[in-house]
Amino acid sequence: MENWKRAVIAGSVGAAAMLLMKGKRPAAVLVGGVGLAVLASEYPNQFGRIREELPSYVRQGTQFLELAMRIGGKIEELAEKRAARAFEELGEY
């Protein structure tokens, strides 16, 4: 990889991180996309494979989020029951 490409990638990653910390998310995505495009131009075969496997990644991520939401719902349910029991115990005194 040529030095100027490395500089563009490193600069875009750094700039995107700074923009994210400042709360400028759209600008961070744009700057990060520039670095990603330069990286993709250097390794087109690997990015092509990622693009082909992207639906699988999305499906797995969706399943993970569904599981996390179910676990969160169970935790919330248990917390509500515990709070109700604690409130009932306070009322007995």
Beta strands, then each sheet from edge to edge (+ up, - down):
end
